[in-house]
Amino acid sequence: MGRTFAVAMVVAILLCIAGTRKEIPYLRQTQKRTKLKLTTLFTEIFAVLKNSSFRAVFFGLLTGSLVGGVGSAFTAPSACG
């Protein structure tokens, strides 16, 4: 069963490569890297957090993960073992 899923995963990866290969010339060029400063880091974080769609997804997933982690921490293990 594991080999079947491994083959399916390889096929899916190859299909993705084949499907997106023609898009490579249209990708943005990389920006020149500058030395990372703490002020730059916080400026970029606040810039991203200004996007309401990102905030909704990010904090929604964060809350869901927190609830799931707390729930599993306080749930007794099953005896089905």
C-alpha positions in Angstrom: 0.0 0.0 0.0 2.8 2.4 0.8 4.5 1.8 -2.5 1.3 2.6 -4.3 1.0 6.0 -2.6 4.7 6.6 -3.2 4.2 6.0 -6.9 1.1 8.2 -6.9 3.1 11.0 -5.2 5.9 10.8 -7.8 3.4 10.9 -10.6 1.7 13.9 -9.1 5.0 15.7 -8.7 5.9 15.0 -12.3 2.5 16.2 -13.5 3.0 19.5 -11.5 6.5 19.9 -13.0 5.2 19.3 -16.5 2.2 21.6 -16.1 4.1 24.6 -14.7 7.4 24.4 -16.6 6.2 26.8 -19.3 5.5 29.4 -16.6 9.2 29.7 -15.5 10.0 32.6 -17.9 7.2 34.7 -16.3 8.4 34.4 -12.7 9.6 37.5 -11.0 13.3 38.0 -10.7 14.8 37.6 -7.3 15.5 40.7 -5.3 19.0 41.6 -4.1 19.4 40.4 -0.6 20.2 43.0 2.0 21.4 42.4 5.6 18.4 41.6 7.8 17.8 44.1 10.5 15.3 43.7 13.4 13.5 46.9 12.4 13.1 45.6 8.8 11.7 42.3 10.1 9.0 44.0 12.2 8.2 46.4 9.4 7.5 43.5 7.1 5.5 41.6 9.7 3.3 44.6 10.3 2.9 45.1 6.5 1.7 41.5 6.1 -0.6 41.8 9.1 -2.4 44.8 7.4 -3.9 42.4 4.9 -7.3 41.4 6.4 -7.5 38.1 4.4 -4.1 37.0 5.7 -5.1 37.9 9.2 -8.3 35.9 9.0 -6.5 32.8 7.7 -3.5 33.1 10.0 -5.3 33.7 13.2 -8.1 31.2 12.3 -5.5 28.4 11.8 -3.6 29.5 14.9 -6.7 29.4 17.0 -7.7 26.0 15.5 -4.3 24.6 16.2 -4.3 25.9 19.7 -7.8 24.4 20.4 -6.7 21.1 19.0 -3.5 21.0 21.0 -5.2 21.9 24.2 -8.0 19.4 23.5 -5.6 16.6 22.9 -3.5 17.4 25.9 -6.5 17.1 28.2 -8.1 14.1 26.6 -7.4 10.8 28.2 -5.8 8.2 25.9 -8.2 5.6 24.6 -8.0 2.0 25.9 -8.3 0.6 22.3 -4.6 0.3 22.3 
